[in-house]
């Protein structure tokens, strides 16, 4: 699935289009918003109106992603390869651990 490349290689490429501090800040908040929204959507059939919170988080997370890329002046990596949607989450984890 990851073309024989290591996670470090994918994260390094992802990091090249996320060098602007404002873009990195947008992604620092936007990525977990999207992940939490997806988790909430799975639970929402069992909790009244939770889907509204999930949709708001999801939309807000994506807005932050695209605002960050507008500031950076580079398109999102997933425009060239869908696998970067998964790499973004790993980049966020690495960033939170001080490795990206």
N, C-alpha and C positions, 0 to 999 in steps of 0.2 A: 504494500500500500504506500509505503514511503520511499519507493524507488531505491532501496538499498542505502539511503542516506541516514546518517545519525540524526537524532533530535537536535544535537548541538549545531549541526550543519543547517538544518531548517531554521532554527532560532536565529542563527547568525545572519542568514539571508533576510529573515523577517525584520531583524533589528536595523538593517540598512535603510529600510523605508520608514523607520520610526526613530529618527535622530533628534527631531525638534522637541524641546522640552514640553511645549504645549500639546503636541500630538501624543507624546508619551503619557502626559497627565490625562488627556481625554481617554486613552486606551486603558489606563490604570483604573478608571471608574467604569468605562463603557463595557469592557469585556466581562467583568463579574456581574454587571447588571443583566447582560444577555444570558449568561449561564444561570443565574438565579431565576430569571423569567422563565426559561425553559423548564426548570425544575418545578416552579409554581404551576405552570400549565399542566404538568402531569398530575398534580394534586388537585387542581381546580375543579374537576368534576365532583369532588367530595366536599368542597367548601364554597358556600354561596358567595358569589361575586368576586372570588379570588382571581378569576381570569382577567378582570379589569386591571388589577395591580400588575399581573404578569404582562399584559399587553403594554401597559404604560412603561414598565421597566424595559421591556424588549425594544420598544420604539425609542425610548430615551437613550438606551445603550447604543443603538445604531446611529442615532443623531450624533452622539459624541464621537463615534468612530469616523463618520464622514466629515464632521467639523475638524477633527484632528488632521485628517488627510488633506483637507482644503488648506489648512495652515501650513502643513508640511510641503504641499505642492507636489505630492506624489500619489498615484492611485493606490488603493489597497492591494496587497499582494494576492488576495484571493481572486482578483480580476484575471490574473494570469494562471492560477492553479487553485482549484477549490480546496485542496488539502491545507492551504494556509488558514482556513477557518478553524481547523483543529490546532494548527501550530500557534495561532494567536493565544489560545488558552494556555498552552505550554510556555509561551513567551511570558505571559502574565505571571505564572507560577515562578519562573526563573527570575523575573523582575522582583517579585516579592521576596525572593531569597537572596537578592543582591547579585545575581549572576547574569542579568541582561540589562 
